[in-house]
């Protein structure tokens, strides 16, 4: 169908100067009175964005026997309603439909919000569980860090004490080193004096050794004199023995052989030779 053919199949129904609707023509319709009321009501409802109760509406053609030209004028009326209040009835029915639609939309929105709220609550609960778990882990980690910090502080305190003790020990060692340095200096001074004394004693010793050299020359003479004294003492002792033996012989009654007796002085002379 072209545009002209489509225009011929459409009937424009005018209810008021500002309220009209279109109606698709049927082959069995010959006059405006042939159009059924239900078809007119259905076409009229398509004029509005929402459906409403139009069962009480009636459409009366201005020219019932006129043909179905491009436009037809119908008077709209309603049962038990004055003609000047028909449009108010339509508006009231539209308002009711809007209220119903709004209520349905609100209920649907409530349902969706509740569903979303439940989903959101589940998400919130899950997030809360995860957060509680993370918080518990963080609390344990913080507790561990606190314990580690306390241990570190104790170690630092002990290290500070040890450092203080080492500082005191180093100060005592420095004092002892100072005393030892003084003692070493004093010992060095005494060693120097002892070395000087030893050098003086070595000089004296050399002098003594030099003076003893002449005395060593008289030593053989003294030894010879000592030997002579010993020989003299032995001779005197032998003479005493000879005299004692002679006295005993004089006192004896007989004179035995005295050839074995010799003069001790002769024996001493042989020994010296």
C-alpha positions in Angstrom: 0.0 0.0 0.0 1.1 3.5 -0.8 0.5 6.5 1.5 -2.8 7.5 -0.2 -4.1 4.0 0.1 -3.1 3.9 3.8 -4.8 7.3 4.3 -8.1 5.9 2.8 -8.0 2.9 5.2 -7.8 5.2 8.3 -10.7 7.1 9.7 -10.0 10.1 11.9 -12.5 10.4 14.7 -13.0 13.8 16.2 -14.5 13.9 19.6 -13.6 17.5 20.6 -11.6 20.1 18.7 -8.5 19.0 20.6 -9.3 15.4 21.2 -9.3 12.9 18.3 -8.1 9.4 17.5 -7.6 7.3 14.4 -9.5 4.1 13.5 -8.6 1.4 11.0 -11.6 0.9 8.6 -13.1 -2.5 8.0 -14.7 -3.6 4.7 -18.1 -4.4 6.3 -18.6 -0.9 7.5 -20.6 1.3 5.2 -21.8 4.1 7.4 -20.6 5.7 10.7 -23.3 3.9 12.6 -21.9 0.5 11.5 -18.7 1.0 13.6 -19.1 -1.1 16.9 -18.8 0.7 20.2 -16.1 -1.7 21.5 -13.9 -0.9 18.5 -14.4 2.8 19.1 -13.5 2.4 22.8 -10.4 0.4 22.0 -9.2 3.0 19.4 -10.0 5.8 21.9 -7.9 4.1 24.6 -4.9 3.9 22.3 -5.0 7.7 22.3 -3.8 7.7 26.0 -0.6 6.3 27.4 -2.5 4.3 30.0 -5.6 2.1 29.8 -8.6 2.9 31.9 -12.1 1.7 32.4 -14.0 2.9 29.3 -17.0 0.5 29.4 -19.4 3.4 30.4 -18.4 5.5 27.4 -20.6 5.7 24.3 -19.7 7.2 20.9 -22.7 8.7 18.9 -22.0 9.8 15.4 -23.1 13.2 14.4 -24.2 11.9 11.0 -25.0 8.2 11.4 -25.9 7.6 7.8 -22.9 9.4 6.4 -20.2 7.5 4.7 -16.8 6.7 6.0 -14.9 9.6 4.6 -11.5 10.7 5.9 -13.0 12.3 9.0 -16.0 11.6 11.2 -17.4 13.5 14.2 -18.6 11.5 17.2 -20.1 12.7 20.4 -18.9 11.0 23.5 -21.2 10.4 26.5 -21.3 8.2 29.6 -24.1 6.5 31.4 -25.5 8.4 34.4 -23.0 11.3 33.7 -23.9 14.7 32.3 -22.4 15.6 29.0 -20.3 18.4 30.4 -18.7 16.1 33.0 -17.7 13.3 30.6 -14.2 14.7 30.2 -13.9 15.0 33.9 -14.9 11.3 34.1 -12.2 10.5 31.6 -9.6 12.5 33.5 -10.7 10.8 36.8 -10.3 7.3 35.2 -6.9 8.4 33.9 -5.9 9.5 37.3 -7.0 6.2 38.8 -5.0 4.4 36.1 -2.0 6.6 36.9 -2.4 5.9 40.6 -2.6 2.2 39.9 0.4 2.3 37.7 2.2 4.4 40.2 1.3 2.0 43.0 2.5 -0.9 40.9 5.7 1.0 40.1 6.2 1.8 43.7 5.6 -1.8 44.7 7.9 -3.0 42.0 10.5 -0.4 43.1 10.0 -1.5 46.7 10.5 -5.1 45.8 13.6 -4.3 43.8 14.8 -2.1 46.6 14.2 -4.9 49.1 16.0 -7.3 46.8 18.8 -4.9 46.3 18.8 -4.2 50.1 19.0 -7.9 50.8 21.7 -8.3 48.3 23.4 -5.2 49.7 23.0 -6.6 53.2 24.5 -9.8 52.2 27.4 -7.9 50.6 27.6 -5.8 53.8 27.6 -8.9 56.0 30.3 -10.5 53.8 32.3 -7.3 53.8 31.9 -7.1 57.6 33.1 -10.7 58.0 36.1 -10.0 55.8 36.7 -6.8 57.7 36.4 -8.6 61.1 38.8 -11.2 59.8 41.3 -8.6 58.6 40.8 -6.7 61.9 41.5 -9.8 63.9 44.6 -10.5 61.8 45.7 -6.8 62.2 45.1 -7.0 66.0 47.3 -10.2 66.1 49.9 -8.6 64.0 49.8 -5.4 66.1 50.1 -7.5 69.3 53.0 -9.4 67.8 54.6 -6.1 66.8 54.1 -4.8 70.3 55.7 -7.9 71.8 58.6 -7.5 69.4 58.9 -3.8 70.3 58.9 -4.6 74.0 61.6 -7.2 73.4 63.6 -4.8 71.3 63.2 -2.1 74.0 64.4 -4.6 76.7 67.4 -5.5 74.5 68.1 -1.8 73.9 67.9 -1.2 77.7 70.3 -4.1 78.3 72.6 -2.9 75.6 72.6 0.6 77.1 73.5 -0.9 80.5 76.2 -3.0 78.9 77.4 0.1 77.1 77.5 2.0 80.3 79.4 -0.8 82.0 81.8 -1.0 79.1 82.3 2.8 79.3 83.0 2.5 83.0 85.3 -0.4 82.3 87.1 1.6 79.6 87.4 4.5 82.0 88.9 2.2 84.6 91.2 0.7 82.0 92.3 4.1 80.9 93.0 5.0 84.5 95.0 1.7 84.9 96.8 2.4 81.7 97.7 5.9 83.0 99.0 4.4 86.2 100.9 1.7 84.2 102.4 4.4 81.9 103.6 6.2 85.1 105.0 3.0 86.5 106.6 2.2 83.2 108.2 5.6 83.1 109.3 5.2 86.7 110.7 1.7 85.9 112.5 3.1 82.9 114.0 5.8 85.1 115.0 3.2 87.7 116.4 0.9 84.9 118.5 3.9 83.7 119.8 4.5 87.1 120.5 0.7 87.5 122.3 0.7 84.2 124.4 3.7 85.3 125.1 1.9 88.6 126.0 -1.3 86.7 128.4 0.7 84.5 130.0 2.2 87.6 130.2 -1.3 89.2 131.7 -2.7 86.0 134.4 0.1 86.1 135.0 -0.7 89.8 135.1 -4.4 88.9 137.7 -3.8 86.2 139.7 -1.9 88.6 139.4 -4.7 91.2 140.4 -7.3 88.6 143.4 -5.2 87.6 144.4 -4.8 91.3 144.1 -8.6 91.8 146.6 -9.3 89.0 149.7 -8.7 91.3 148.1 -10.7 94.1 147.9 -13.7 91.7 151.7 -13.7 91.3 152.2 -14.3 95.1 149.7 -17.1 95.2 152.2 -19.9 94.3 154.5 -18.6 97.1 151.8 -18.8 99.6 150.9 -22.3 98.5 154.5 -23.3 98.8 154.7 -21.9 102.3 151.6 -23.8 103.2 153.1 -27.0 102.0 156.2 -26.3 104.0 154.2 -25.7 107.0 152.4 -29.0 106.5 155.7 -30.9 106.0 157.0 -29.3 109.2 154.0 -30.3 111.1 154.4 -33.9 109.9 158.0 -33.9 110.9 157.2 -32.7 114.3 154.6 -35.3 114.6 157.0 -38.0 113.5 159.7 -36.8 116.0 157.1 -36.9 118.7 156.3 -40.5 117.8 160.0 -41.4 117.7 160.6 -39.9 121.2 157.6 -41.7 122.6 158.7 -45.0 121.1 162.3 -44.5 122.5 160.9 -43.8 126.0 159.0 -47.0 125.9 162.1 -48.9 124.9 164.2 -47.4 127.7 161.6 -48.6 130.2 161.7 -52.1 128.8 163.9 -54.9 130.6 165.6 -56.2 127.4 166.9 -54.4 124.3 165.4 -55.8 121.2 166.6 -55.2 117.7 166.1 -51.6 116.8 167.3 -51.8 113.2 163.9 -51.2 111.9 163.6 -47.9 113.6 164.9 -45.0 111.7 165.4 -41.3 112.2 162.3 -39.4 111.2 164.4 -36.5 110.1 166.1 -38.8 107.5 162.7 -39.9 106.1 161.6 -36.3 105.9 164.7 -35.4 104.0 164.1 -38.3 101.5 160.6 -37.0 100.9 161.7 -33.5 100.2 164.3 -34.9 97.7 
